[in-house]
Amino acid sequence: MDRWVETVGSPEEVLERYPKKETNDPARELVATAASLGFDLAPRDDEDLPRPTAELKQRFKLFKRHSARWLKAQLSRDDGPPDETPAEVREFLWEFREPLDRIEEILVTDGQLTWKQDIERLWNAPQPNLLGQMDLHKLLLADCFFQLEGLDIEGAERALEASWQLNESLADDPNLIVQIIRLNGLRMQAATVRQLPWLEHWIPRLDGRRYREAFERALFHEGWVWPQVDFGPNPEQDLGARVQSVIIGPYMELATADASERWRRKIVRLQEFETLCHAEIDPAGVRLDIPMPWWNRFGSLLPANLESALERLVLTQQQMELTRKLLEIGVMRRETGRWPDLDDAWLQSRFCRGDRWIYTREGETASMKLSREPENLRERHSPVTWSFSFKPPHVLDGLIADP
């Protein structure tokens, strides 16, 4: 445990780094407004917050069913205007326009959301309603493409900005599952940015390096929690449970301490690598599983799927890199009137040195794709494609003039 103190600080320092928080007023109003649209955004531990009625939940469920395939297609488009919004989706967005506008206003103008946090409760610590947040991301991005179809660029960007701010409310959360869900939102947002014109001011946001820092903090927190759990007898337990805790408790404590140290060593080792893709890690012979000794049966249940987690991070970084490069190309195209010539250094991927971006130009269209096809696992995790073709940024279906 001394090694954990050297790595992340003393328990007192960790608790000070992540102080107790209560759900603030903007977040509470957001939960209430979401309930009026038919989905649950209330964290599990905030029992006093409103929940949607069964009737509204069914209405939102139908919206999700009709919007799923269409939204995925919009996030995967290469170029051109968005597909026509399905009638059922359009009707939902019209019917609930007022509360949806209020949700976007809360997220864009009413200040930072704060969700209940108390890491001192360890495994029972409260978390944001992650399924509800993903529902809200999909609703906001559906509204973004709906507004884009109607050529309301300001409304489309407002919906995208609302999704971004919702994700930012999770930036400092130390829980690994929260950061994994945050990456899912970032990938959808990166794909959406590529579909809207004139978003060069988003370029500074698309720096995938800073998301690794938040992710590594969550990885450390994941292992730090395990040995903090007290497996000793609890006065509130009945006699049989207390006796069982006395007998089994020392084994559980040893097993969690052993598992957490193995996890800590692995994360410290991964910090040595500039990038976390397989092309960087595999040649060094670093295994991403966390093998346990034969006696530590309980500890083998604790570590998360580290390989899957890292793939999600690298995938998100490369999706953001693709979007950033496309925005930069668009800027150069407008400044010079032609597609730029790009050198090998610019086309080299920053997040996997074994990959580069393939850039082609033909007439009024240019395209980029990664030199390596994404693996099946990554395709399942991401709703977007790697290749992307786009027209000059001043053209959107021939109807929008560059200001």
Secondary structure, 3 states (H helix, E strand, C coil): CHHHHHHHCCHHHHHHHCCCECCCHHHHHHHHHHHHHCCCCCCCCCCCCCCCCHHHHHHHHHHHHHHHHHHHHHHCCCCCCCCCCCHHHHHHHHHCHHHHHHHHHHHHHCCCCCCCECHHHHHHCCCCCHHHHHHHHHHHHHHHHHHHHCCCHHHHHHHHHHHHHHHHCCCCCCCHHHHHHHHHHHHHHHHHHCCCCCCHHHHHHHCCHHHHHHHHHHHHHHHHHHHHCCCCCCCCCCHHHHHHHHHHHHHHHHHHHHHHHHHHHHHHHHCCCCCCCHHHHHHHCCCCCCCCCCCCCCHHHCCCCHHHHHHHHHHHHHHHHHHHHHHHHHHHHHHHCCCCCCCHHHHECCCCCCCEEEEEEECCEEEEEECCCCCHHHHHHCCCCCCEEECCCCCCCCCCCCC
